[in-house]
Amino acid sequence: MNTPKILLLVLIVISLTIIFTLVLQPQTMLFGEEYDVRVINSFRGNSSVPLVIWCNSPQGDMGGRALQEGDDFGWTAKMELWSWRQVYTCTMKWESKRKRFEAFKVSRDSNRCGITKKCSWSVREDGFYFSSDEVYWTKDFSWS
């Protein structure tokens, strides 16, 4: 087989792969995947002191909230093609404690958020817990 025929065959294979991907997963290729991110105030018996949260996205300031016990702050993170460096950060403040953390990081969370694409954080007195189903929680880090 000569070189032009090999190149033509490679181009056909690449073209068919792109076409099949667009047909089978159009939201991924054309518009990016969407992840539901949620930060929950999971303190117990602490209704007088709110958890203050302030978040930033790759597009800018997302604003802040004062979360009472059981309240949450959530958003949809839309990932564009080639967005492995995108990070959504939040700063948390509770009493004298303050912590800045990556609430959603594409390179870390795109797989661990599971097929439901749900990424939840439970903020507790002893630290920050992650879950992709809000049933099983894993402590990722402490306040300090």
Order of alpha helices (4+ residues) and beta strands (2+ residues): alpha-beta-beta-beta-beta-beta-beta-alpha-beta-beta-beta
